[in-house]
Amino acid sequence: MKLQFDYKLLAALEAVIAEQSFEKAADKLAITQSAISQRIKQLEQQVAQPVIIRTSPPVATSIGEKLLKHYKQVSLLAQELVHDILPNDQQEALSISIAINADTLASWFIPAITPLLKLEAIVLDLHIANEADTQTLLTKGKVFAAISNQAKNVAGCKVQHLGQLNYLLCASPEFTQRYFQDGLTQNALCKAPAVTFDASDNMHHQYLNEQFGMNKGQYPCHRVGSSEAFVHFTLSGLAYSLLPITQAKPYLASGELISLAPKKQLIQQLYWHSWVLERGSYKRVTEHVVNYAKQILIASSH
């Protein structure tokens, strides 16, 4: 049996997942909530299995994620086709979803994409996640592209190596004098407060384990959930932290921060994963990000 998709049903699925509720999805599509529910049921009848787990908020099933990815890729091609056919027509701003880690957003991503955003009607929908988890959002079809520390490719996508981002262990002079007067000993590290982004951020724990044999729970650690607060905690002498060189450089130059272990850097390889079917603005996003990253990040044979 040949399956013919009704794209208004897929649009309903996309709206429910994007808006995180049937009610908001109905508002987005300017139809009733009952009509949204009916379209989801019709889609489930077509594929003979559930496409949504009806929790709060709703979650796409594995088949639902595949349908979402297909719908977004088809929508991408349709948007670019309209632009090619009617290049001078006033178009709505194109929404492009990207999964990105907080460090990249705080350090080099905005300068990379700024020239393009000033030229084209693009609005970004950035999904902030740990660099080890961003690829999952791409696999689920929630984003067009992802910056990841994973080299392995995702089906239907291509991968490009961006370069190497080195992290330095940094602290303010005041903090260094208070906790590390005798160096980075295990005893000092057990007392000195560290700072991490959130519960999924294992970078600091990994670093201390590899370099100093420290285990999670052996030392105090703040969770701040904000890149700005992350840096502010370090500058204010409240904690020491791992900072990307691109972010730490001006503070090291001014003397506001000290590199505690210049020869013990944490190295992250970064990769840009994007859909194979990229054209127009999507392709130009890839070009701007990849070209800028290769200029700013450290080249590596990885």
Order of alpha helices (4+ residues) and beta strands (2+ residues): alpha-alpha-alpha-beta-beta-alpha-beta-alpha-beta-alpha-beta-beta-alpha-alpha-beta-alpha-beta-alpha-beta-alpha-beta-beta-alpha
